[in-house]
């Protein structure tokens, strides 16, 4: 299950994609259009900027913009940035030490198959598909 943070991040990215031709989009405009608290969006856009998915400019004409074209983003990368790994079990996370039960685990194959389906689905969808 995805948190509001992940779902709202997608809404922010869609909003920015829909207004791509404009200069930097003020956060208050996104908050109004998406009916999301500006305070909560401040937390979300900070993570999106830190992850390199958007850029921000402060000041009178400041706001946020995508760092690349909408068809160059996958839904998977956006959600994964906000939510963490899609791995359904800890032993499939990148960088995790190999589980000592992996050779005799009766469910590992199933988890790997589910993980592949999930990743293929979300990383196969582009931001531009949602716009």
WOMOHU-V501521 format. One record per run of one state. SS is the DSSP state (H for helix, E for strand, L for the rest). FROM is the first residue (numbers start at 1). TO is the last residue. If there is no record, write none. Layout:
SS:FROM:TO ; SS:FROM:TO
This chain:
L:1:3 ; H:4:18 ; L:19:24 ; E:25:25 ; L:26:26 ; H:27:34 ; L:35:37 ; H:38:50 ; L:51:53 ; E:54:57 ; L:58:62 ; E:63:66 ; L:67:69 ; H:70:72 ; L:73:73 ; E:74:74 ; H:75:83 ; L:84:89 ; H:90:92 ; L:93:107 ; H:108:124 ; L:125:125 ; E:126:126 ; H:127:130 ; L:131:131
